């Protein structure tokens, strides 16, 4: 029996929510690894740009992976572009590798940070924008923190963890499968030393597959509360009360580490940034329901922050 953890497998007023397209779309290749879509509002004024970074797993520019299609990041990008904020969202490098059947088994967390930095540098070089913000969703929050340092004009964390990934997983194991808690802690100690191991119960294979252990080791070397302290820029922290993967407590940890940051907890919003009125079953099903609308409060908050 395998234990599956969502965290390993993987964000009214004067706003415009018109169905009419008020922006143009352009596909851009940043480099040989990164392809994405730039949405440009139809305005003669120089705009701000928000770079959207996806969460864990082989997530594409729209926020989708495998058989889960919720289009969360596509809807976020379009919602912001409809309110006169340019957006760029991109496929994680592993998406392109999967499509070509040439997956790099040695891929590291730092590679995702390098990709985000490349995207930021590309758009800064154009000098087409007033300000450039980074918005990272889930795992992309930490990636964005690291990429934004001394380079971006602002940072937005969408459902980002406040603890290192090993601490997050240990908490999940303690809640859902406490019989494997000590084994989990032991393996993480091995990974912390930069080593790998096959000495763990088969039930933990979904976490500690030998091929991904170096990636996890690299990922867990970064503590979000330490990294956010390095950001000398406006910061917006957003989490939802219906998030099954990253609780609002994580955002509060980031707020404690960065007291000047704005913190917004959105009632009933889940991990893919849509409102959930019902139970966990509705919540889980929403991951594959692209027709759902994003939280209007989310769009409103980001627009206000960026403007």
C-alpha positions as CSV (number, residue, x, y, z in Angstrom):
1,X,0.0,0.0,0.0
2,X,1.4,3.4,-1.0
3,X,0.7,6.6,0.8
4,X,0.1,9.5,-1.5
5,X,0.7,13.1,-0.5
6,X,-0.6,16.0,-2.5
7,X,2.4,18.2,-1.6
8,X,4.8,15.9,-3.4
9,X,2.7,15.4,-6.5
10,X,2.7,18.9,-7.0
11,X,-3.1,30.3,-5.9
12,X,-17.9,43.5,-6.8
13,X,-15.4,46.2,-6.8
14,X,-14.4,48.0,-10.0
15,X,-12.7,45.0,-11.6
16,X,-13.5,43.9,-15.1
17,X,-14.6,40.3,-15.5
18,X,-16.0,40.7,-19.0
19,X,-16.0,37.7,-21.3
20,X,-14.6,39.9,-24.1
21,X,-10.9,39.6,-24.7
22,X,-9.2,42.8,-23.6
23,X,-5.7,41.6,-24.2
24,X,-3.5,39.9,-26.8
25,X,-1.6,36.6,-26.4
26,X,1.9,35.9,-27.6
27,X,3.9,32.7,-27.2
28,X,7.5,33.3,-26.3
29,X,10.5,31.0,-26.0
30,X,12.7,32.4,-23.3
31,X,15.4,29.9,-24.0
32,X,15.6,26.2,-25.2
33,X,14.1,25.0,-21.9
34,X,11.3,27.6,-21.2
35,X,8.3,28.4,-23.4
36,X,5.4,30.6,-22.2
37,X,2.6,32.9,-23.0
38,X,2.6,36.7,-22.6
39,X,-0.8,38.4,-22.2
40,X,-0.6,42.1,-23.0
41,X,-3.6,44.4,-22.2
42,X,-4.9,46.5,-25.1
43,X,-3.7,49.8,-23.7
44,X,-1.4,52.5,-24.9
45,X,0.0,53.0,-21.4
46,X,3.2,51.3,-20.2
47,X,2.1,48.5,-17.9
48,X,3.2,46.4,-15.0
49,X,4.1,42.7,-15.6
50,X,3.4,39.8,-13.3
51,X,5.5,36.6,-13.9
52,X,3.5,33.6,-12.7
53,X,5.4,30.5,-11.5
54,X,3.7,27.1,-11.3
55,X,3.8,24.7,-8.4
56,X,5.2,21.2,-7.9
57,X,5.2,18.4,-10.4
58,X,5.2,18.6,-14.2
59,X,2.9,21.6,-14.2
60,X,2.3,23.6,-17.4
61,X,1.8,27.3,-17.9
62,X,-2.0,26.9,-17.4
63,X,-1.5,25.2,-14.0
64,X,-2.3,21.7,-15.2
65,X,-0.5,18.4,-15.0
66,X,-1.2,14.7,-15.9
67,X,-5.0,14.2,-16.0
68,X,-5.8,17.3,-13.8
69,X,-7.0,20.2,-15.8
70,X,-8.3,23.1,-13.7
71,X,-6.6,25.9,-15.7
72,X,-6.0,27.9,-12.5
73,X,-2.9,29.8,-13.7
74,X,-4.5,30.5,-17.1
75,X,-7.5,32.0,-15.5
76,X,-5.3,34.0,-13.1
77,X,-3.3,35.4,-16.0
78,X,-6.4,36.3,-18.0
79,X,-8.1,37.8,-15.0
80,X,-5.1,40.1,-14.4
81,X,-4.6,41.0,-18.0
82,X,-8.3,41.9,-18.2
83,X,-7.5,44.5,-15.5
84,X,-4.6,46.1,-17.4
85,X,-1.8,44.0,-15.9
86,X,0.5,42.1,-18.3
87,X,1.2,38.5,-17.4
88,X,3.7,35.9,-18.4
89,X,3.2,32.2,-17.4
90,X,5.4,29.4,-18.6
91,X,5.7,25.6,-18.7
92,X,8.2,24.1,-16.2
93,X,11.2,22.7,-18.0
94,X,10.1,19.1,-17.2
95,X,6.9,19.6,-19.2
96,X,8.9,20.2,-22.4
97,X,11.1,17.3,-21.6
98,X,8.2,15.0,-21.1
99,X,6.7,16.0,-24.4
100,X,10.0,15.3,-26.1
101,X,10.4,12.0,-24.3
102,X,13.8,13.2,-22.9
103,X,13.4,13.7,-19.2
104,X,16.5,14.8,-17.3
105,X,16.6,12.4,-14.3
106,X,19.2,14.7,-12.7
107,X,16.9,17.7,-12.5
108,X,17.2,19.7,-9.3
109,X,15.2,22.3,-7.5
110,X,17.8,24.9,-8.3
111,X,17.1,24.4,-12.0
112,X,13.6,25.8,-11.5
113,X,15.1,28.8,-9.7
114,X,17.5,29.3,-12.7
115,X,14.6,29.2,-15.0
116,X,12.6,31.8,-13.1
117,X,15.7,34.1,-13.0
118,X,16.0,33.7,-16.8
119,X,12.4,34.7,-17.3
120,X,12.8,37.7,-15.0
121,X,16.1,38.8,-16.8
122,X,14.4,38.4,-20.2
123,X,11.6,40.8,-19.4
124,X,13.8,43.3,-17.5
125,X,16.0,43.5,-20.6
126,X,13.0,44.6,-22.7
127,X,12.5,47.7,-20.6
128,X,8.8,47.5,-21.7
129,X,7.3,47.5,-18.2
130,X,7.0,50.0,-15.3
131,X,7.5,47.3,-12.7
132,X,7.9,43.5,-12.8
133,X,6.4,41.3,-10.0
134,X,6.8,37.6,-9.4
135,X,3.8,35.5,-8.3
136,X,4.7,32.0,-7.2
137,X,2.1,29.3,-6.6
138,X,2.7,26.5,-4.1
139,X,6.3,25.2,-4.7
140,X,6.6,28.2,-7.1
141,X,6.4,30.5,-4.1
142,X,9.8,29.4,-2.8
143,X,11.1,29.4,-6.4
144,X,9.9,32.9,-6.8
145,X,11.4,34.1,-3.5
146,X,14.8,33.0,-4.6
147,X,14.4,34.4,-8.1
148,X,13.1,37.8,-7.0
149,X,15.9,38.7,-4.6
150,X,17.4,42.0,-5.6
151,X,15.8,41.8,-9.1
152,X,12.0,42.0,-8.9
153,X,9.9,45.0,-7.9
154,X,7.6,42.9,-5.7
155,X,6.7,39.4,-4.7
156,X,3.4,37.5,-4.4
157,X,3.1,34.2,-2.6
158,X,0.0,32.1,-3.6
159,X,-0.5,29.1,-1.3
160,X,3.2,29.0,-0.5
161,X,4.7,27.0,2.4
162,X,6.3,28.7,5.4
163,X,8.4,25.7,6.3
164,X,11.0,23.7,4.4
165,X,9.5,20.8,2.5
166,X,10.8,18.1,4.9
167,X,8.9,19.8,7.8
168,X,5.8,20.0,5.7
169,X,5.9,16.4,4.8
170,X,6.7,15.3,8.3
171,X,3.6,17.1,9.6
172,X,1.5,15.4,6.9
173,X,2.8,12.0,7.8
174,X,2.2,12.6,11.5
175,X,-1.4,13.5,10.8
176,X,-2.2,10.8,8.2
177,X,0.1,7.9,8.9
178,X,1.8,8.3,12.3
179,X,3.1,4.7,12.1
180,X,5.6,5.9,9.5
181,X,6.7,9.1,11.3
182,X,10.0,7.9,12.7
183,X,11.0,6.3,9.3
184,X,10.2,9.6,7.6
185,X,12.3,11.6,10.0
186,X,15.2,9.2,9.6
187,X,15.1,9.4,5.8
188,X,15.1,13.2,5.8
189,X,18.1,13.2,8.1
190,X,19.9,11.1,5.4
191,X,18.8,13.5,2.7
192,X,19.9,16.5,4.8
193,X,23.4,15.1,4.6
194,X,23.2,14.9,0.8
195,X,23.0,11.1,0.7
196,X,20.4,8.7,-0.6
197,X,18.8,5.6,0.9
198,X,16.5,2.7,0.0
199,X,16.0,1.8,3.7
200,X,12.4,2.8,4.1
201,X,9.0,1.1,4.1
202,X,7.4,0.5,0.7
203,X,4.5,2.7,1.7
204,X,6.8,5.7,1.6
205,X,7.9,5.1,-2.0
206,X,5.7,7.9,-3.3
207,X,7.8,10.4,-1.3
208,X,11.2,8.8,-1.3
209,X,11.6,7.3,-4.7
210,X,15.4,6.9,-5.1
211,X,15.4,9.0,-8.3
212,X,13.8,12.0,-6.7
213,X,15.8,12.0,-3.4
214,X,18.5,14.4,-4.7
215,X,15.8,16.8,-5.8
216,X,14.2,16.7,-2.4
217,X,17.5,17.1,-0.7
218,X,18.2,20.2,-2.8
219,X,14.6,21.5,-2.2
220,X,14.7,21.0,1.6
221,X,17.9,23.0,1.9
222,X,15.9,26.2,1.5
223,X,13.8,27.5,4.4
224,X,11.1,29.9,3.2
225,X,11.1,32.0,6.4
226,X,14.8,32.6,5.9
227,X,14.5,33.4,2.2
228,X,11.6,35.9,2.5
229,X,13.7,37.9,5.0
230,X,16.1,38.7,2.1
231,X,13.4,40.4,0.0
232,X,13.6,44.2,0.2
233,X,10.4,44.8,-1.8
234,X,6.6,44.9,-1.4
235,X,5.3,41.4,-0.6
236,X,1.7,40.0,-0.7
237,X,1.0,36.7,1.0
238,X,-2.3,34.9,0.0
239,X,-3.7,31.6,1.2
240,X,-7.2,30.1,1.4
241,X,-9.1,28.5,4.2
242,X,-10.1,25.6,2.0
243,X,-6.6,24.7,0.9
244,X,-6.0,20.9,1.4
245,X,-2.3,21.1,0.6
246,X,-1.0,24.3,2.2
247,X,-2.8,25.6,5.3
248,X,-3.2,29.3,6.1
249,X,-0.8,28.7,9.0
250,X,2.0,28.5,6.5
251,X,1.3,32.0,5.2
252,X,1.2,33.3,8.8
253,X,4.7,31.9,9.3
254,X,5.9,33.9,6.3
255,X,4.1,37.0,7.7
256,X,5.9,36.6,11.0
257,X,9.2,36.4,9.2
258,X,8.4,39.5,7.1
259,X,6.3,41.8,9.2
260,X,5.9,44.4,6.5
261,X,4.3,41.9,4.1
262,X,0.6,42.1,3.4
263,X,-1.3,39.0,4.5
264,X,-4.6,38.0,3.0
265,X,-6.5,34.8,4.0
266,X,-9.4,34.2,1.6
267,X,-12.4,32.4,3.0
268,X,-13.4,29.2,1.2
269,X,-10.6,29.5,-1.4
270,X,-8.8,26.2,-2.1
271,X,-5.3,25.4,-3.4
272,X,-6.1,26.0,-7.0
273,X,-7.6,29.4,-6.1
274,X,-11.3,28.7,-6.6
275,X,-14.1,29.1,-4.0
276,X,-15.4,25.8,-2.4
277,X,-18.7,25.8,-0.7
278,X,-18.9,22.1,0.1
279,X,-16.8,19.4,1.6
280,X,-13.4,17.8,0.7
281,X,-15.0,15.8,-2.1
282,X,-16.1,18.9,-3.9
283,X,-12.7,20.4,-3.2
284,X,-10.8,17.4,-4.7
285,X,-13.1,17.3,-7.8
286,X,-12.5,21.0,-8.5
287,X,-8.9,20.2,-9.5
288,X,-10.3,18.8,-12.8
289,X,-13.1,21.2,-13.3
290,X,-11.8,24.0,-15.6
291,X,-15.2,25.7,-15.7
292,X,-14.9,27.0,-12.1
293,X,-14.2,30.7,-11.7
294,X,-11.3,31.9,-9.6
295,X,-11.8,33.8,-6.4
296,X,-12.8,37.4,-7.3
297,X,-11.2,38.5,-4.0
298,X,-7.9,37.0,-5.2
299,X,-7.9,38.9,-8.5
300,X,-8.9,42.1,-6.7
301,X,-6.1,41.9,-4.2
302,X,-3.4,41.2,-6.7
303,X,-4.6,44.1,-9.0
304,X,-4.6,46.5,-6.0
305,X,-1.2,45.3,-4.9
306,X,0.4,45.7,-8.4
307,X,-1.2,49.1,-9.1
